[in-house]
Structure formats: structure tokens, C-alpha cells
Amino acid sequence: QVQLVESGGGLVQAGGSLRLSCSASGRTFRSYTMGWFRQAPGKEREFIAATNWRGGSTYYVDSVKGRFTISPDNAKTTVFLQMNSLKPEDTAVYFCASGRPGSSYYVTQPIAYEYWGQGTQVTVSS
């Protein structure tokens, strides 16, 4: 099985930056699609960003476009989420996910992913 572990979360002041990492253990990623989601208390899990490192394409939700950057490594062991100009609205638990091979679902949908990390807390103070 593939296990994903997020790291890099923490407390940061508004306008600051954080870089989240998602590392795979056991086996490397089995899909070229990697995504980041976040979930605030009482809210639905929200798609943030996804990348296909085979084609190099990326997709971001409008609220983070221009501020966040997703970038997987070539070894298919780690994917990063660089977060700049953080806002209090970005406060949430952030999850990384590995795409489900052969999935026909859109990458913005949680069911399009096979493996999930446990999440890392990001708190942005005002």
C-alpha cells in the first residue's frame, strides 16, 4: 500500500508563507495525479490544487490561484504545496491525495483519489 504523510503545517501570520510536503512511503505514487484538499471545521472538504506530473499540467481553485503552487518531484515520492500571501480564510486541515489509477472522475472530486494523508493543520492569524 501507499501511505502519504503531510508535513509543514503550522501557525503563521497573515501574509506569510508555508510550504507543505506530502511524502509517500511503502511504494511510490501509482498515479501521475496528485492533489491537495483542505477542510475547515464545519465545512466540506475543498479542492485546492492538482497536478499531473506526466503532462505537467496544474489546476487551482480560484481562491488560491496566484498564491499557491503545487509541484511534485520527479521521483514520484513527494509533492509540495507552496503557499504564499496566506489569509485567515486559508485556515484548515490540509490533505494530500494520490489519484486513483484509471479514474474517470474529475481531479476536483475527492473520489478521484485513492490514497490520502492524515492531514496537517494550517492556521493563519489575522
C-alpha positions in Angstrom: 0.0 0.0 0.0 1.0 3.6 -0.5 1.0 5.8 2.6 1.0 9.6 2.5 2.3 11.8 5.2 1.8 15.6 5.2 4.2 17.9 6.9 5.0 21.6 7.1 1.8 23.0 8.6 1.8 25.4 11.5 0.8 28.8 12.7 1.6 31.8 10.5 0.6 35.4 10.4 -1.5 36.7 7.6 0.7 37.5 4.6 3.2 34.9 5.5 4.2 31.7 3.7 4.3 28.0 4.3 5.4 25.0 2.3 3.6 21.8 2.8 5.1 18.5 1.8 3.5 15.2 1.1 5.8 12.2 1.2 5.0 8.6 0.1 6.1 5.5 1.9 5.9 1.8 1.1 5.5 2.4 -2.6 5.8 5.4 -4.7 2.8 7.1 -6.2 0.9 4.8 -8.6 -0.8 7.7 -10.4 0.6 10.8 -12.0 -2.3 12.8 -10.5 -1.6 14.4 -7.1 -4.0 16.8 -5.3 -4.3 18.9 -2.3 -7.5 19.5 -0.4 -8.4 21.4 2.8 -11.2 21.2 5.3 -12.2 23.8 7.9 -14.3 22.9 10.9 -17.9 22.5 9.9 -17.1 22.9 6.2 -17.0 20.5 3.3 -13.6 19.2 2.1 -12.5 21.7 -0.5 -10.3 21.0 -3.6 -7.2 23.3 -3.6 -4.8 22.2 -6.4 -3.9 19.2 -8.5 -1.1 18.3 -10.8 -0.4 15.7 -13.4 3.4 15.2 -13.5 3.2 13.2 -16.6 1.9 16.1 -18.6 3.0 18.9 -16.3 -0.5 20.4 -16.0 -1.8 22.1 -12.9 -5.2 23.2 -11.8 -6.1 25.5 -8.9 -9.2 26.7 -7.2 -9.8 30.4 -7.8 -9.4 31.3 -4.2 -5.7 30.2 -4.2 -4.7 30.9 -7.8 -1.6 33.1 -7.9 -0.8 32.4 -4.3 -0.3 28.6 -4.1 1.9 26.4 -6.2 1.7 22.6 -6.4 4.9 20.9 -7.6 5.7 17.1 -7.4 9.2 15.8 -7.6 10.4 13.6 -10.5 11.0 10.6 -8.2 7.2 10.4 -7.5 7.9 10.3 -3.8 7.0 13.9 -2.7 4.6 16.6 -3.7 4.8 20.1 -2.4 2.3 22.9 -1.9 3.9 26.3 -1.7 1.5 28.8 0.0 2.2 32.5 -0.2 0.3 35.5 0.9 -1.7 33.4 3.3 -5.0 34.7 4.6 -7.1 33.8 7.7 -9.5 32.1 5.3 -6.8 29.6 4.4 -7.0 28.2 8.0 -7.9 24.5 7.7 -6.5 21.0 7.8 -4.7 20.3 4.6 -4.7 16.9 3.0 -2.7 15.5 0.1 -4.0 12.7 -2.0 -2.8 10.4 -4.8 -5.0 9.9 -7.8 -6.9 6.7 -8.4 -5.5 4.8 -11.4 -7.9 4.7 -14.2 -10.3 7.0 -12.5 -12.8 8.8 -14.8 -13.7 11.4 -12.1 -12.6 15.0 -12.2 -9.5 15.8 -10.2 -11.5 18.3 -8.2 -13.5 15.4 -6.6 -12.3 13.5 -3.6 -13.4 10.2 -5.0 -10.9 10.7 -7.8 -8.2 9.9 -5.3 -7.1 6.5 -3.9 -4.8 7.3 -1.0 -5.0 10.2 1.5 -2.7 11.6 4.1 -3.8 12.3 7.7 -3.7 16.0 7.2 -1.6 18.8 8.6 -3.1 21.9 10.4 -2.5 25.3 8.9 -3.6 28.3 11.0 -3.3 31.8 9.7 -3.7 34.5 12.3 -5.2 37.9 11.4 
